[in-house]
Structures are given as structure tokens and as C-alpha cells.
Amino acid sequence: MSAANTRGRRALIVGGGIGGLAAALSLAARQFEVDLFERASEFREIGAGIQLGPNSIRALQALNVSEPIAQKAVYPDALVMMDAVDGREIARIETGLAFRKRFGAPYGVIHRADLHGELVAACIGTPSIRLRTGHAVEGFSDQGDHVSANTSVGTFDGDLLIGADGLWSNIRQHIAQDGPPRRSGHIAYRAVLKTEDVPPHLRRNEMVLWAGPKCHLVHYPLRGGHLFNLVAVFHSDRYEEGWNSFGDPQELQARFANVHVDVRVMLGKIEEWRMWVLCDREPTATWSRGRVTLLGDAAHPMLQYLAQGAGMALEDAVCLGQLLADPEVPIPTALVTYQNARCLRSGRAQLTARLYGEFYHAAGVRRDIRNAFLSSGMNSEGLAWLYDPQPSF
Ligand SMILES: Cc1cc2nc3c(=O)[nH]c(=O)nc-3n(C[C@H](O)[C@H](O)[C@H](O)COP(=O)(O)OP(=O)(O)OC[C@H]3O[C@@H](n4cnc5c(N)ncnc54)[C@H](O)[C@@H]3O)c2cc1C
């Protein structure tokens, strides 16, 4: 079926992660008919937490999905950095009322399955969105007046195609042609712990990051405080590949052998870890070509140290919807405007995330400098570029 023969404008979205689902909602709100293709046979997210800065929450508000998500989120009282060697607190940003007032939205954390599930539910509740699981997109062709997606199930035509197909995006290879992502040499182990298994003095309603030499541990409560999310990261060149595979608890204990007992006790509580080889890319300003563009990790994959990959994907979705609102603007023009509107901000997040990683993992004199710098006073103003409202939302 050709898009030229259809009345409304039609968007094809590749990928049913947080970015693709958010884009579907954003475009449906601008009167697009949306076909979203997900290669997996069902929608799912991993059992882990995700942090939502005020900018991410504002984007969810713009997508009209913030209410059910707000009910499932937990709102930590502070973001805290501890020195993982001597167990001292080195920095604290309070995220209570004053923070909410300053940035116009709270700092939340949520189980990924809850966030993803609410986005799926909102898409299911939107008649103009068709969620097509079990549809792997194998290629596309931009015909000038429309674009076709070739899927494992058949060919679909639309007015534009959005590659929201994640870190290993195939669509990106047709646009930016910059090869595979960059392996950082950092490995993340993730797990969720029942709160009753967390030592009582660590059951804090805070996002706590223990910064150690070439390693760190993050923990925060989830689901009304019944669960704790754990992310342990360490340097290793041992792994070339590895995505959502099982981790080796003994290796983890060895990498964290010289850190504070609180960290080791937390790590020791987990029997089954999931492992990620962490990757990112150099920022690029080339996301859009003709009727095709990229969104989320496909456009700007970043290390998780700023906790902003999903936040940037949500912002992309809002921005793209706004720029496609006017049917008089040619779609290729709107896609280039979108790319230009987003690439500096998301690129800054990509590069800042790398710097944060170095900061977290500092050893020796670097660690002393970090601790002296952070102990001399830290507040949320350093993150204002990230959390302040953007011109468009
Ligand atoms: C350890 C860790 C912690 C993180 N913590 C945070 C955090 O606290 N806050 C935050 O904001 N971000 C965080 N992030 C980043 C965040 O998880 C990602 O940026 C975000 O999930 C990207 O969403 P996406 O929709 O762009 O891509 P993805 O979630 O990767 O979704 C892509 C989808 O496309 C599908 N797909 C791929 N190829 C095809 C194809 N050919 N055809 C059809 N479907 C296809 C895939 O199956 C997948 O469902 C973290 C990341 C990691 C690794």
C-alpha cells in the first residue's frame, strides 16, 4: 500500500524500546498513523532500574504518560557519592522540594519494566498506533515521495522511517556509515535485590554511588522500596561481546576485592547477575537523510554514567513530534531541523558521560583531587544545562 494513496501521514518506526514507543506516542499526537516494528516476539524490558532526571520526567509529561509512571516511580531524597575505598561520603545533592521547585520536576527512579510497560499500554490505547511484534526490519528504500520498510513479514510504506533500533542500529549504517559502536572496556553487572536482603543501614531512600578505583557500585530503591537496584561496573578488556548475558560473581568479587565492606556485602547478596559490555559512539550531526532519521541509542548511544540515555531518547521523541506537527513543512526538512535541534545537546551528554566515568573510577592522586573537588561543595546547578526546561518543552 503506497503512502501516497493514504489520507493521513504515516510513520514507520523500527524498534520498540523506550525511544521507539515514545516516538510512536509523540507522532500519533500529531495525527500520524504509526506502524512500529519490533523484532522480538513480545515487548519486554530487563529487570533493572532506570533513573529519570527532571528533563526525562518533563518529556514523559509532554507525551501524556507521566501520571501512571509517577505512581510507580520512587523519588530518592538525594544523589550521594561515597568513596568506595574508605567509605566516606564525598558529595550529596538533595533532591527534595527545593530541587523540584528549581527544576520544575522531581528526580525519580523506576523499574524498567514499569516504564516500558506503561509506554506499551499507552500505545495500545492509541488507535492510530499499530504495534507489530515479530517484525524484524531487514532494510528500507527511500523512494523520494515515500519510504518502504522491508520486514521479515512483508513490506510497509510510509512518509518517514525512524530508526529507534538501539545501540547496534542497522538503520544507522545506512545513514551515518560509521561502523560498530566503540567498546569502552567497562563492564556492567546488573541485578535486583529484595529490600529485606539489603543491610538495614544501607536501606536508604537515596541514589548512592560508591566510586572506587576502576570500579563503582550504584544502588537505589525501586517499587515502593520493596526492591533495590544494583549496578556494578568495572574495567575489563576481557570481553569483546556480551549483552544481557550472565555475569560471573567470582570475577565481580575479585574486581571489588579492595573496596569498603559495605560494597562487598551488597555484591555478595546477589547470585545471578546480568552482564553488559558498555559501548558508546562519537557524537555525530548526521542522523537524517531524506525521509529517514534516527532516535535514541541509534542516534547517540552513551555510557550510562550520566543516567541520560533513555532521557535523551524521550526528549528526541518530543522534539521530533513538535517539528513534524505542521503538515506543510516537507518531511525531509523537518527531519534535518530535528537532527540540528538535538545533536549538540545529546552529543554533550555523550561526552559528559565519558568524563563522569573517569571521575567515578579515579585512583591514586586523581581520586584525591576528585574527593577534594567534590567535598568543597557540590550542588545541582552543575546539572542545570541538563535539567533546566528546554526551549521546546
Ligand atoms: C547499565 C545501564 C544503565 C542505564 N541507566 C540509565 C538511566 O538510569 N537513565 C537513563 O535515562 N538511561 C539509562 N541507560 C540507557 C538506556 O537504557 C538507553 O539509552 C535506552 O534504553 C535506549 O532506548 P532505545 O529505545 O533507543 O533503544 P533500545 O532500548 O535498545 O531499543 C531498541 C529496540 O529495537 C529493536 N530492534 C533492533 N533492531 C531491530 C530491527 N532490525 N527490527 C525491529 N526491531 C529492532 C530491539 O529489539 C529493541 O527492542 C542505561 C544503560 C545501561 C546499559
The ligand as a Gaussian input file, in Angstrom:
#p B3LYP/6-31G(d) Opt

LIG

0 1
 C       23.725000      -0.329000      32.744000
 C       22.878000       0.739000      32.110000
 C       22.201000       1.648000      32.924000
 C       21.439000       2.671000      32.347000
 N       20.804000       3.558000      33.162000
 C       20.095000       4.578000      32.624000
 C       19.426000       5.511000      33.471000
 O       19.481000       5.419000      34.698000
 N       18.718000       6.528000      32.878000
 C       18.643000       6.668000      31.515000
 O       17.991000       7.613000      31.029000
 N       19.264000       5.777000      30.689000
 C       19.973000       4.741000      31.210000
 N       20.587000       3.835000      30.395000
 C       20.477000       3.985000      28.935000
 C       19.133000       3.480000      28.406000
 O       18.907000       2.156000      28.855000
 C       19.121000       3.510000      26.881000
 O       19.648000       4.734000      26.420000
 C       17.702000       3.362000      26.342000
 O       17.107000       2.179000      26.843000
 C       17.734000       3.343000      24.811000
 O       16.424000       3.132000      24.323000
 P       16.215000       2.916000      22.753000
 O       14.729000       2.753000      22.575000
 O       16.905000       3.999000      21.991000
 O       16.973000       1.580000      22.392000
 P       16.706000       0.073000      22.880000
 O       16.172000       0.024000      24.248000
 O       17.983000      -0.660000      22.603000
 O       15.559000      -0.460000      21.912000
 C       15.812000      -0.820000      20.586000
 C       14.741000      -1.801000      20.161000
 O       14.858000      -2.024000      18.760000
 C       14.655000      -3.406000      18.499000
 N       15.307000      -3.671000      17.212000
 C       16.637000      -3.630000      16.930000
 N       16.856000      -3.926000      15.647000
 C       15.637000      -4.138000      15.078000
 C       15.196000      -4.465000      13.764000
 N       16.076000      -4.634000      12.755000
 N       13.870000      -4.606000      13.522000
 C       12.951000      -4.428000      14.529000
 N       13.322000      -4.137000      15.813000
 C       14.645000      -3.971000      16.068000
 C       15.290000      -4.103000      19.694000
 O       14.802000      -5.416000      19.851000
 C       14.867000      -3.171000      20.831000
 O       13.621000      -3.545000      21.379000
 C       21.349000       2.783000      30.930000
 C       22.006000       1.857000      30.118000
 C       22.762000       0.836000      30.696000
 C       23.458000      -0.142000      29.801000

